[in-house]
Amino acid sequence: MPLLDKLIHKGGQEKSPEKDVPSAHIEHPSSPLSPSSSAIINGAPPGYTATDSPAASNLTAAFSNLNVSESSIPAFPNEDLCLAHLKLLKTFHSLKEYVGYTDCLFGLWDARCELPVVENRDKALVAMREKRWSLYIARAVERFEDWWLKVLCEQEHAIRLQQSYMKTYTGFIDFPKNGVAQVWSMSMLPPIDVLMVWHSLMLNPRNYLEYCMRFGLKNLWATGMPWHAVDTAIDISFNYQVTEAAKERFTNATGHHWSNTNDHAAKTLNCPRCSQVLEIPWTTCAAN
């Protein structure tokens, strides 16, 4: 029973006053009704001023002028840093939507979901979009690995961890303290898919620290995510745009195309037995 019904029911069970006890009669002076009260009694709603809903530009206005420090990151995230992070996450979401809904990407055509053998068209379309995104992520991971080795390790002149270094235990303790935070420019940023994999790796700080220690990237650990450069590269429409210098730097160093979707259609592997170079296609859907 609702609370209001309980209260009404409980009030109805209370004893009524005795009939022989006269009730007090209090006269109230009559007062004229206000216009709004009169309108309510007459059934007409009160007057109001209509307001328009906020425009889309107003909703994203907070992302346009974020105060993110270029050289230092606060110990605890401030409001602008949190907004910059949300801005990046929204860009990743827009990227996933774009990849999933791009017909014929990686040879995956939506027309396959219209074949007579397909029982549930909508379910098949969802699986097709997830397949495109899975391929995109797999390719992004390989591109990130090459960027890590050929760009990040080279720019810091890092020395990879060796067996002899493991004897000095103090070196591991002091590693997080010895790095110097670097200032990143937009020309140093990787493609959006590589940035997404890098961000995902950072979400596990322990594993990320282990990778930085194994490859001797103490400055990279001290720098963290270059939020100022990332925020500058993303506009209020969540488009990731960098300079031509950044694209040339990534392409020349890694041998990959700047765009994931335009990169090599096959993955190069060395046979573990005969060391022969093999090219394995990322998918054979286009051949069927």
Secondary structure, 3 states (H helix, E strand, C coil): CCHHHHHHHHHHCCCCCCCCCCCCCCCCCCCCCCHHHHHHHCCCCCCCCCCCCCCHHHHCHHHCCCCCCCCCCCCCCCHHHHHHHHHHHHHHHHHHHHHHCCCCHHHCCHHHHHCCCCCCHHHHHHHHHHHHHHHHHHHHHHHHHHHHHHHHHHHCCCCCCCHHHHHCHHHHHHHHHHCCCCCCCHHHCCCHHHHHHHHHHHCCHHHHHHHHHHCCCHHHHHHCCCHHHHHHHECCCCCECCCHHHHHHHHHHHCCCCCHHHCCCEEEEECCCCCCEEEEECCCHHHC
